[in-house]
């Protein structure tokens, strides 16, 4: 937070895709440059956690309602609910990642944040779009099957992209021991404000 607080104010709420409305209306409070707060950082982390949970729970809910006796008649409603939840958490995750990128691009530019941002964005964005195109073209059953096939074929390419975005050379030359990690965490808690300490406990 100390690094972010020293950066110039940024209109981070005007980030795409949700913040495009705020960017078009800069007179609104959310469209004006602001200094990020600890609450914002905690909110961004929770948004990504919501995506990780929702992207897993929504398809499982769809499969459960399709196979459970007596619920097959509600398969259409289950599919719409699952797609709605997945689309909502994906949109929220994209918005959070855009905000995170805009806040960290300047102070962490020597870590090639643009490539890291693109690698994570592909993982979040391509999967639901690809699934929607396959289902619209081949139907629900065949489209879902080919989505799994495409995921297997794309995994090596995604792994290579993540390896290029997060190279081992960016790690410290010497491994950080558990004692050093505990010492750093203790010193950080001592320097953090009461609000930052409370937010760290919540997250």
MDAnalysis code that builds the backbone (N, CA, C; Angstrom):
import MDAnalysis as mda
import numpy as np

u = mda.Universe.empty(609, n_residues=203, atom_resindex=np.repeat(np.arange(203), 3), trajectory=True)
u.add_TopologyAttr("name", ["N", "CA", "C"] * 203)
u.add_TopologyAttr("resid", np.arange(1, 204))
u.add_TopologyAttr("resname", ["UNK", "UNK", "UNK", "UNK", "UNK", "UNK", "UNK", "UNK", "UNK", "UNK", "UNK", "UNK", "UNK", "UNK", "UNK", "UNK", "UNK", "UNK", "UNK", "UNK", "UNK", "UNK", "UNK", "UNK", "UNK", "UNK", "UNK", "UNK", "UNK", "UNK", "UNK", "UNK", "UNK", "UNK", "UNK", "UNK", "UNK", "UNK", "UNK", "UNK", "UNK", "UNK", "UNK", "UNK", "UNK", "UNK", "UNK", "UNK", "UNK", "UNK", "UNK", "UNK", "UNK", "UNK", "UNK", "UNK", "UNK", "UNK", "UNK", "UNK", "UNK", "UNK", "UNK", "UNK", "UNK", "UNK", "UNK", "UNK", "UNK", "UNK", "UNK", "UNK", "UNK", "UNK", "UNK", "UNK", "UNK", "UNK", "UNK", "UNK", "UNK", "UNK", "UNK", "UNK", "UNK", "UNK", "UNK", "UNK", "UNK", "UNK", "UNK", "UNK", "UNK", "UNK", "UNK", "UNK", "UNK", "UNK", "UNK", "UNK", "UNK", "UNK", "UNK", "UNK", "UNK", "UNK", "UNK", "UNK", "UNK", "UNK", "UNK", "UNK", "UNK", "UNK", "UNK", "UNK", "UNK", "UNK", "UNK", "UNK", "UNK", "UNK", "UNK", "UNK", "UNK", "UNK", "UNK", "UNK", "UNK", "UNK", "UNK", "UNK", "UNK", "UNK", "UNK", "UNK", "UNK", "UNK", "UNK", "UNK", "UNK", "UNK", "UNK", "UNK", "UNK", "UNK", "UNK", "UNK", "UNK", "UNK", "UNK", "UNK", "UNK", "UNK", "UNK", "UNK", "UNK", "UNK", "UNK", "UNK", "UNK", "UNK", "UNK", "UNK", "UNK", "UNK", "UNK", "UNK", "UNK", "UNK", "UNK", "UNK", "UNK", "UNK", "UNK", "UNK", "UNK", "UNK", "UNK", "UNK", "UNK", "UNK", "UNK", "UNK", "UNK", "UNK", "UNK", "UNK", "UNK", "UNK", "UNK", "UNK", "UNK", "UNK", "UNK", "UNK", "UNK", "UNK", "UNK", "UNK", "UNK", "UNK", "UNK"])
u.atoms.positions = np.array([
    [0.814, -1.197, 0.000],
    [0.000, 0.000, 0.000],
    [0.854, 1.256, 0.000],
    [2.020, 1.197, 0.638],
    [2.872, 2.381, 0.652],
    [3.345, 2.735, -0.752],
    [3.612, 1.709, -1.588],
    [4.033, 1.971, -2.967],
    [2.881, 2.557, -3.769],
    [1.684, 1.996, -3.627],
    [0.532, 2.502, -4.374],
    [0.157, 3.914, -3.942],
    [0.307, 4.211, -2.656],
    [-0.073, 5.546, -2.185],
    [0.848, 6.629, -2.710],
    [2.075, 6.256, -3.133],
    [3.000, 7.250, -3.673],
    [2.794, 7.474, -5.172],
    [1.933, 6.687, -5.810],
    [1.669, 6.849, -7.227],
    [0.662, 7.974, -7.460],
    [0.689, 8.588, -8.646],
    [-0.321, 9.618, -8.945],
    [-1.720, 9.020, -8.911],
    [-2.730, 9.821, -8.594],
    [-4.105, 9.304, -8.587],
    [-4.496, 8.748, -9.958],
    [-5.250, 7.671, -9.945],
    [-5.671, 6.981, -11.168],
    [-7.187, 6.806, -11.134],
    [-7.825, 7.003, -12.272],
    [-9.267, 6.769, -12.376],
    [-9.496, 5.272, -12.590],
    [-9.213, 4.483, -11.560],
    [-9.252, 3.027, -11.732],
    [-10.672, 2.495, -11.890],
    [-11.673, 3.192, -11.344],
    [-13.053, 2.726, -11.526],
    [-13.506, 2.852, -12.974],
    [-12.802, 3.634, -13.781],
    [-13.152, 3.803, -15.192],
    [-12.485, 2.759, -16.081],
    [-12.030, 1.663, -15.500],
    [-11.399, 0.601, -16.270],
    [-12.457, -0.253, -16.963],
    [-12.136, -0.803, -18.131],
    [-13.086, -1.692, -18.807],
    [-13.163, -3.036, -18.075],
    [-14.222, -3.817, -18.294],
    [-15.359, -3.503, -19.153],
    [-16.477, -2.747, -18.446],
    [-16.619, -2.922, -17.127],
    [-17.734, -2.294, -16.423],
    [-17.544, -0.793, -16.334],
    [-16.305, -0.343, -16.164],
    [-16.043, 1.071, -15.956],
    [-16.085, 1.928, -17.198],
    [-16.418, 1.356, -18.353],
    [-16.506, 2.175, -19.573],
    [-17.550, 3.278, -19.415],
    [-18.606, 3.000, -18.641],
    [-19.627, 4.031, -18.396],
    [-19.034, 5.186, -17.609],
    [-18.198, 4.875, -16.605],
    [-17.569, 5.936, -15.816],
    [-16.557, 6.722, -16.657],
    [-15.882, 6.027, -17.600],
    [-14.939, 6.724, -18.470],
    [-15.668, 7.692, -19.387],
    [-16.890, 7.339, -19.797],
    [-17.672, 8.229, -20.654],
    [-18.281, 9.394, -19.881],
    [-18.339, 9.270, -18.560],
    [-18.895, 10.333, -17.716],
    [-17.866, 10.702, -16.656],
    [-16.794, 11.409, -17.047],
    [-15.717, 11.705, -16.094],
    [-16.120, 12.629, -14.960],
    [-17.280, 13.281, -15.070],
    [-17.712, 14.163, -13.991],
    [-18.220, 13.392, -12.776],
    [-18.556, 12.114, -12.968],
    [-19.017, 11.308, -11.844],
    [-17.861, 11.021, -10.890],
    [-18.132, 10.812, -9.606],
    [-17.047, 10.520, -8.645],
    [-16.224, 9.294, -9.034],
    [-16.881, 8.257, -9.569],
    [-16.145, 7.045, -9.947],
    [-15.306, 7.246, -11.207],
    [-15.537, 8.314, -11.939],
    [-14.759, 8.578, -13.142],
    [-13.574, 9.483, -12.921],
    [-13.344, 9.918, -11.689],
    [-12.258, 10.841, -11.386],
    [-11.075, 10.098, -10.777],
    [-9.844, 10.613, -10.981],
    [-8.648, 9.954, -10.414],
    [-8.705, 9.909, -8.891],
    [-8.292, 8.781, -8.350],
    [-8.296, 8.582, -6.907],
    [-7.046, 7.808, -6.502],
    [-6.739, 7.864, -5.229],
    [-5.635, 7.087, -4.665],
    [-6.209, 5.780, -4.129],
    [-5.647, 4.630, -4.491],
    [-6.205, 3.352, -4.022],
    [-6.083, 3.202, -2.510],
    [-7.052, 2.517, -1.934],
    [-7.101, 2.305, -0.488],
    [-6.930, 0.823, -0.176],
    [-6.620, 0.484, 1.075],
    [-6.544, -0.946, 1.443],
    [-7.848, -1.687, 1.198],
    [-8.966, -1.008, 1.341],
    [-10.261, -1.646, 1.090],
    [-10.394, -2.046, -0.380],
    [-9.863, -1.218, -1.280],
    [-9.916, -1.542, -2.703],
    [-9.092, -2.798, -2.998],
    [-7.901, -2.893, -2.434],
    [-7.053, -4.063, -2.661],
    [-7.735, -5.330, -2.159],
    [-8.351, -5.250, -0.985],
    [-9.075, -6.414, -0.458],
    [-10.259, -6.767, -1.347],
    [-10.943, -5.760, -1.876],
    [-12.079, -6.005, -2.763],
    [-11.646, -6.682, -4.051],
    [-10.508, -6.282, -4.605],
    [-10.010, -6.900, -5.829],
    [-9.661, -8.363, -5.591],
    [-9.057, -8.662, -4.479],
    [-8.712, -10.048, -4.167],
    [-9.972, -10.886, -4.012],
    [-10.978, -10.359, -3.363],
    [-12.220, -11.111, -3.182],
    [-12.937, -11.332, -4.499],
    [-12.835, -10.377, -5.414],
    [-13.478, -10.543, -6.718],
    [-12.857, -11.702, -7.490],
    [-11.544, -11.839, -7.426],
    [-10.884, -12.956, -8.105],
    [-11.252, -14.282, -7.437],
    [-11.396, -14.287, -6.109],
    [-11.823, -15.501, -5.410],
    [-13.245, -15.884, -5.822],
    [-14.112, -14.885, -5.996],
    [-15.478, -15.154, -6.463],
    [-15.467, -15.814, -7.833],
    [-14.564, -15.357, -8.707],
    [-14.469, -15.991, -10.026],
    [-14.008, -17.433, -9.893],
    [-12.997, -17.677, -9.073],
    [-12.475, -19.040, -8.914],
    [-13.544, -19.979, -8.378],
    [-14.395, -19.490, -7.466],
    [-15.453, -20.334, -6.907],
    [-16.608, -20.477, -7.899],
    [-17.040, -19.353, -8.481],
    [-18.184, -19.400, -9.372],
    [-17.943, -20.180, -10.645],
    [-16.732, -20.088, -11.193],
    [-16.413, -20.805, -12.428],
    [-16.410, -22.309, -12.222],
    [-16.232, -22.755, -10.981],
    [-16.251, -24.184, -10.685],
    [-17.645, -24.645, -10.261],
    [-18.317, -23.845, -9.442],
    [-19.607, -24.245, -8.895],
    [-20.693, -24.233, -9.971],
    [-20.678, -23.245, -10.868],
    [-21.749, -23.127, -11.861],
    [-21.857, -24.359, -12.763],
    [-20.771, -24.857, -13.378],
    [-20.912, -26.079, -14.186],
    [-21.312, -27.297, -13.359],
    [-20.816, -27.401, -12.125],
    [-21.199, -28.530, -11.280],
    [-22.682, -28.489, -10.947],
    [-23.219, -27.296, -10.728],
    [-24.653, -27.156, -10.478],
    [-25.457, -27.582, -11.696],
    [-24.984, -27.209, -12.873],
    [-25.657, -27.605, -14.103],
    [-25.659, -29.121, -14.261],
    [-24.518, -29.760, -14.032],
    [-24.435, -31.217, -14.156],
    [-25.288, -31.924, -13.106],
    [-25.318, -31.396, -11.896],
    [-26.096, -32.025, -10.834],
    [-27.590, -31.995, -11.151],
    [-28.087, -30.868, -11.626],
    [-29.504, -30.764, -11.951],
    [-29.862, -31.598, -13.177],
    [-28.906, -31.814, -14.064],
    [-29.177, -32.632, -15.246],
    [-29.249, -34.112, -14.890],
    [-28.515, -34.567, -13.884],
    [-28.485, -35.982, -13.543],
    [-29.331, -36.372, -12.363],
    [-29.760, -35.410, -11.553],
    [-30.553, -35.738, -10.371],
    [-31.969, -36.127, -10.765],
    [-32.492, -37.209, -10.206],
    [-33.871, -37.607, -10.533],
    [-34.875, -36.532, -10.117],
    [-35.804, -36.258, -10.978],
    [-36.843, -35.283, -10.692],
    [-36.483, -33.857, -11.040],
    [-35.220, -33.601, -11.395],
    [-34.808, -32.238, -11.726],
    [-34.495, -32.061, -13.212],
    [-34.639, -33.155, -13.988],
    [-34.321, -33.052, -15.411],
    [-35.228, -32.066, -16.127],
    [-36.442, -31.894, -15.609],
    [-37.369, -30.964, -16.256],
    [-36.910, -29.520, -16.124],
    [-36.042, -29.257, -15.149],
    [-35.539, -27.893, -14.920],
    [-34.157, -27.708, -15.523],
    [-33.792, -28.542, -16.482],
    [-32.451, -28.461, -17.068],
    [-32.226, -27.110, -17.744],
    [-33.241, -26.616, -18.450],
    [-33.081, -25.325, -19.123],
    [-32.825, -24.193, -18.146],
    [-33.567, -24.186, -17.045],
    [-33.361, -23.140, -16.035],
    [-31.991, -23.275, -15.395],
    [-31.547, -24.523, -15.180],
    [-30.223, -24.728, -14.589],
    [-29.132, -24.222, -15.520],
    [-29.269, -24.470, -16.814],
    [-28.268, -23.992, -17.767],
    [-28.214, -22.469, -17.786],
    [-29.383, -21.844, -17.797],
    [-29.399, -20.377, -17.803],
    [-28.807, -19.807, -16.519],
    [-29.101, -20.448, -15.392],
    [-28.538, -19.980, -14.129],
    [-27.026, -20.144, -14.102],
    [-26.552, -21.321, -14.576],
    [-25.108, -21.562, -14.587],
    [-24.398, -20.581, -15.506],
    [-24.944, -20.351, -16.691],
    [-24.326, -19.402, -17.617],
    [-24.357, -17.986, -17.065],
    [-25.461, -17.649, -16.371],
    [-25.534, -16.305, -15.794],
    [-24.508, -16.092, -14.694],
    [-24.371, -17.086, -13.821],
    [-23.376, -16.982, -12.740],
    [-21.970, -16.918, -13.315],
    [-21.697, -17.789, -14.285],
    [-20.351, -17.808, -14.874],
    [-20.045, -16.500, -15.595],
    [-21.034, -15.973, -16.320],
    [-20.812, -14.698, -17.016],
    [-20.611, -13.555, -16.029],
    [-21.382, -13.571, -14.935],
    [-21.247, -12.507, -13.943],
    [-19.893, -12.500, -13.254],
    [-19.441, -13.663, -12.805],
    [-18.148, -13.722, -12.113],
    [-17.000, -13.475, -13.084],
    [-17.166, -13.871, -14.359],
    [-16.122, -13.591, -15.352],
    [-16.010, -12.094, -15.603],
    [-17.157, -11.428, -15.725],
    [-17.145, -9.977, -15.924],
    [-16.525, -9.272, -14.727],
    [-16.852, -9.733, -13.532],
    [-16.283, -9.133, -12.326],
    [-14.781, -9.360, -12.249],
    [-14.335, -10.568, -12.643],
    [-12.899, -10.861, -12.615],
    [-12.142, -10.017, -13.640],
    [-12.707, -9.863, -14.833],
    [-12.054, -9.022, -15.843],
    [-11.935, -7.577, -15.365],
    [-12.978, -7.080, -14.760],
    [-12.953, -5.712, -14.232],
    [-11.877, -5.569, -13.156],
    [-11.793, -6.547, -12.255],
    [-10.801, -6.498, -11.188],
    [-9.381, -6.591, -11.738],
    [-9.180, -7.436, -12.754],
    [-7.845, -7.568, -13.335],
    [-7.431, -6.295, -14.070],
    [-8.356, -5.641, -14.741],
    [-8.031, -4.371, -15.399],
    [-7.632, -3.315, -14.371],
    [-8.375, -3.251, -13.267],
    [-8.036, -2.282, -12.222],
    [-6.662, -2.598, -11.626],
    [-6.410, -3.876, -11.353],
    [-5.122, -4.277, -10.805],
    [-3.979, -3.925, -11.748],
    [-4.203, -4.148, -13.033],
    [-3.158, -3.829, -14.021],
    [-2.871, -2.331, -14.060],
    [-3.910, -1.525, -14.037],
    [-3.697, -0.076, -14.099],
    [-2.987, 0.443, -12.851],
    [-3.255, -0.179, -11.706],
    [-2.611, 0.266, -10.475],
    [-1.159, -0.194, -10.376],
    [-0.855, -1.363, -10.932],
    [0.488, -1.926, -10.768],
    [1.399, -1.714, -11.967],
    [0.891, -1.168, -13.056],
    [1.712, -1.041, -14.268],
    [2.907, -0.131, -14.047],
    [2.703, 1.010, -13.414],
    [3.807, 1.966, -13.219],
    [4.819, 1.494, -12.177],
    [4.402, 1.126, -10.961],
    [5.424, 0.734, -9.957],
    [6.096, -0.603, -10.260],
    [5.477, -1.458, -11.054],
    [6.046, -2.787, -11.335],
    [6.360, -2.971, -12.813],
    [6.694, -1.891, -13.503],
    [6.896, -2.001, -14.943],
    [8.115, -2.861, -15.305],
    [9.115, -2.951, -14.428],
    [10.286, -3.770, -14.727],
    [9.991, -5.262, -14.606],
    [8.787, -5.619, -14.113],
    [8.380, -7.024, -14.047],
    [7.509, -7.433, -15.237],
    [7.440, -6.584, -16.249],
    [6.686, -6.893, -17.476],
    [5.231, -7.224, -17.146],
    [4.564, -6.296, -16.504],
    [3.193, -6.537, -16.061],
    [2.229, -6.709, -17.231],
    [2.537, -6.113, -18.393],
    [1.622, -6.240, -19.535],
    [1.519, -7.696, -19.984],
    [2.641, -8.392, -20.066],
    [2.614, -9.794, -20.461],
    [1.913, -10.647, -19.414],
    [2.144, -10.360, -18.153],
    [1.463, -11.099, -17.091],
    [-0.039, -10.853, -17.152],
    [-0.407, -9.612, -17.377],
    [-1.819, -9.266, -17.466],
    [-2.473, -9.993, -18.635],
    [-1.808, -10.030, -19.787],
    [-2.363, -10.700, -20.959],
    [-2.500, -12.200, -20.727],
    [-1.527, -12.812, -20.056],
    [-1.584, -14.252, -19.819],
    [-2.769, -14.621, -18.935],
    [-2.971, -13.869, -17.861],
    [-4.093, -14.152, -16.971],
    [-5.415, -13.806, -17.645],
    [-5.427, -12.728, -18.430],
    [-6.657, -12.315, -19.110],
    [-7.107, -13.352, -20.119],
    [-6.194, -13.962, -20.818],
    [-6.556, -15.018, -21.769],
    [-7.207, -16.183, -21.046],
    [-6.662, -16.537, -19.898],
    [-7.209, -17.648, -19.123],
    [-8.638, -17.361, -18.681],
    [-8.926, -16.118, -18.302],
    [-10.254, -15.770, -17.803],
    [-11.236, -15.530, -18.936],
    [-10.784, -14.949, -20.051],
    [-11.690, -14.472, -21.100],
    [-11.967, -15.515, -22.174],
    [-10.944, -16.250, -22.588],
    [-11.103, -17.137, -23.745],
    [-12.025, -18.306, -23.443],
    [-11.956, -18.886, -22.258],
    [-12.732, -20.088, -21.950],
    [-14.237, -19.888, -22.095],
    [-14.858, -18.874, -21.451],
    [-16.309, -18.722, -21.625],
    [-16.709, -18.325, -23.039],
    [-15.895, -17.511, -23.719],
    [-16.227, -17.123, -25.087],
    [-16.153, -18.337, -26.011],
    [-15.118, -19.138, -25.853],
    [-14.970, -20.333, -26.675],
    [-16.109, -21.314, -26.429],
    [-16.505, -21.470, -25.171],
    [-17.613, -22.373, -24.856],
    [-18.910, -21.878, -25.492],
    [-19.173, -20.584, -25.420],
    [-20.404, -20.043, -26.001],
    [-20.446, -20.244, -27.513],
    [-19.310, -20.044, -28.188],
    [-19.276, -20.229, -29.642],
    [-19.480, -21.697, -30.016],
    [-18.861, -22.608, -29.270],
    [-19.001, -24.029, -29.577],
    [-20.426, -24.513, -29.325],
    [-21.028, -24.067, -28.233],
    [-22.404, -24.476, -27.935],
    [-23.366, -23.903, -28.971],
    [-23.159, -22.660, -29.374],
    [-24.044, -22.063, -30.383],
    [-23.894, -22.734, -31.737],
    [-22.707, -23.245, -32.035],
    [-22.461, -23.854, -33.347],
    [-22.816, -25.335, -33.376],
    [-22.456, -26.078, -32.317],
    [-22.599, -27.538, -32.322],
    [-23.697, -28.050, -31.409],
    [-24.279, -27.184, -30.611],
    [-25.278, -27.651, -29.654],
    [-24.665, -27.837, -28.275],
    [-25.538, -28.044, -27.290],
    [-25.071, -28.126, -25.905],
    [-24.176, -29.342, -25.670],
    [-24.611, -30.520, -26.150],
    [-23.863, -31.743, -25.867],
    [-22.528, -31.766, -26.604],
    [-22.560, -31.607, -27.940],
    [-21.316, -31.657, -28.710],
    [-20.422, -30.465, -28.403],
    [-21.025, -29.307, -28.180],
    [-20.225, -28.129, -27.871],
    [-19.465, -28.265, -26.569],
    [-20.120, -28.837, -25.542],
    [-19.439, -29.051, -24.267],
    [-18.304, -30.058, -24.416],
    [-18.542, -31.119, -25.227],
    [-17.497, -32.130, -25.421],
    [-16.278, -31.536, -26.103],
    [-16.510, -30.754, -27.166],
    [-15.396, -30.135, -27.880],
    [-14.713, -29.056, -27.045],
    [-15.444, -28.455, -26.118],
    [-14.806, -27.488, -25.223],
    [-13.746, -28.166, -24.366],
    [-14.041, -29.368, -23.875],
    [-13.050, -30.108, -23.091],
    [-11.861, -30.520, -23.967],
    [-12.136, -30.907, -25.207],
    [-11.039, -31.279, -26.115],
    [-10.140, -30.078, -26.370],
    [-10.747, -28.907, -26.622],
    [-9.961, -27.705, -26.881],
    [-9.163, -27.293, -25.645],
    [-9.736, -27.499, -24.465],
    [-9.013, -27.152, -23.233],
    [-7.757, -28.003, -23.078],
    [-7.868, -29.294, -23.424],
    [-6.699, -30.168, -23.334],
    [-5.634, -29.763, -24.347],
    [-6.065, -29.438, -25.571],
    [-5.106, -29.064, -26.613],
    [-4.448, -27.714, -26.320],
    [-5.172, -26.816, -25.676],
    [-4.639, -25.478, -25.422],
    [-3.808, -25.402, -24.154],
    [-3.883, -26.412, -23.304],
    [-3.158, -26.368, -22.030],
    [-1.651, -26.199, -22.201],
    [-0.978, -26.936, -23.122],
    [0.475, -26.700, -23.284],
    [0.800, -25.281, -23.737],
    [-0.021, -24.728, -24.633],
    [0.227, -23.354, -25.085],
    [0.035, -22.360, -23.947],
    [-0.988, -22.590, -23.130],
    [-1.218, -21.707, -21.988],
    [-0.092, -21.823, -20.974],
    [0.386, -23.045, -20.738],
    [1.504, -23.242, -19.813],
    [2.755, -22.522, -20.307],
    [2.995, -22.578, -21.621],
    [4.152, -21.877, -22.181],
    [4.014, -20.363, -22.022],
    [2.814, -19.857, -22.242],
    [2.577, -18.418, -22.085],
    [2.784, -17.987, -20.648],
    [2.279, -18.766, -19.694],
    [2.468, -18.437, -18.281],
    [3.939, -18.527, -17.876],
    [4.663, -19.484, -18.471],
    [6.097, -19.595, -18.175],
    [6.847, -18.364, -18.680],
    [6.456, -17.869, -19.865],
    [7.112, -16.662, -20.388],
    [6.723, -15.428, -19.579],
    [5.501, -15.388, -19.085],
    [5.043, -14.219, -18.328],
    [5.610, -14.184, -16.917],
    [5.859, -15.372, -16.337],
    [6.373, -15.456, -14.967],
    [7.664, -16.270, -14.972],
    [8.748, -15.727, -15.526],
    [10.003, -16.491, -15.625],
    [10.647, -16.684, -14.259],
    [11.376, -17.785, -14.087],
    [12.075, -18.014, -12.806],
    [13.137, -16.959, -12.510],
    [13.619, -16.262, -13.532],
    [14.656, -15.255, -13.313],
    [14.170, -14.090, -12.463],
    [12.843, -13.908, -12.353],
    [12.314, -12.823, -11.534],
    [12.303, -13.162, -10.048],
    [12.536, -14.414, -9.717],
    [12.588, -14.804, -8.314],
    [13.906, -14.354, -7.691],
    [13.945, -14.186, -6.376],
    [15.210, -13.813, -5.728],
    [16.275, -14.874, -5.981],
    [17.515, -14.437, -6.011],
    [18.615, -15.370, -6.273],
    [18.766, -16.400, -5.174],
    [18.365, -16.063, -3.962],
    [18.452, -16.986, -2.841],
    [17.043, -17.271, -2.337],
    [16.804, -18.503, -1.996],
    [15.486, -18.888, -1.502],
    [15.204, -18.179, -0.182],
    [13.959, -17.774, -0.002],
    [13.554, -17.096, 1.218],
    [13.153, -18.145, 2.246],
    [13.779, -18.129, 3.376],
    [13.483, -19.113, 4.409],
    [12.180, -18.754, 5.111],
    [11.648, -19.725, 5.861],
    [10.434, -19.487, 6.618],
    [10.659, -18.439, 7.688],
    [11.876, -18.386, 8.248],
    [12.178, -17.384, 9.271],
    [12.119, -15.983, 8.667],
    [12.705, -15.816, 7.452],
    [12.670, -14.505, 6.806],
    [11.237, -14.101, 6.479],
    [10.433, -15.063, 6.024],
    [9.044, -14.757, 5.689],
    [8.272, -14.338, 6.931],
    [8.473, -15.043, 8.034],
    [7.789, -14.689, 9.271],
    [8.243, -13.326, 9.785],
    [9.543, -13.025, 9.659],
    [10.041, -11.725, 10.097],
    [9.451, -10.590, 9.267],
    [9.365, -10.825, 7.950],
    [8.787, -9.797, 7.079],
    [7.318, -9.573, 7.408],
    [6.577, -10.667, 7.632],
    [5.158, -10.534, 7.944],
    [4.957, -9.797, 9.259],
    [5.804, -10.090, 10.252],
    [5.685, -9.418, 11.540],
    [5.985, -7.930, 11.425],
    [7.031, -7.589, 10.674],
    [7.367, -6.174, 10.506],
    [6.293, -5.436, 9.719],
    [5.680, -6.131, 8.742],
    [4.626, -5.490, 7.954],
    [3.401, -5.203, 8.817],
    [3.067, -6.151, 9.705],
    [1.919, -5.934, 10.583],
    [2.172, -4.778, 11.538],
    [3.415, -4.605, 11.984],
    [3.718, -3.507, 12.894],
    [3.582, -2.156, 12.207],
    [3.962, -2.106, 10.909],
    [3.907, -0.838, 10.190],
    [2.522, -0.557, 9.620],
    [1.677, -1.567, 9.499],
    [0.361, -1.370, 8.890],
    [-0.555, -0.614, 9.845],
    [-1.466, 0.132, 9.248],
    [-2.446, 0.857, 10.035],
    [-3.490, -0.120, 10.578],
    [-4.290, 0.288, 11.566],
    [-5.334, -0.616, 12.095],
    [-6.311, -1.083, 11.022],
    [-6.655, -0.196, 10.084],
    [-7.569, -0.610, 9.008],
    [-6.934, -1.659, 8.105],
    [-5.639, -1.463, 7.772],
    [-4.957, -2.451, 6.941],
    [-4.836, -3.789, 7.643],
    [-4.575, -3.779, 8.951],
    [-4.504, -5.021, 9.708],
    [-5.843, -5.752, 9.722],
    [-6.931, -5.006, 9.890],
    [-8.255, -5.625, 9.893],
    [-8.597, -6.219, 8.532],
    [-8.239, -5.505, 7.458],
    [-8.516, -6.004, 6.119],
    [-7.688, -7.241, 5.813],
    [-6.430, -7.290, 6.258],
    [-5.612, -8.468, 6.041],
    [-6.187, -9.680, 6.766],
    [-6.759, -9.475, 7.948],
    [-7.357, -10.578, 8.661],
    [-8.616, -11.069, 7.957],
    [-9.389, -10.130, 7.376],
    [-10.606, -10.526, 6.658],
    [-10.277, -11.323, 5.415],
    [-9.205, -10.914, 4.686],
    [-8.845, -11.599, 3.450],
    [-8.144, -12.904, 3.741],
])
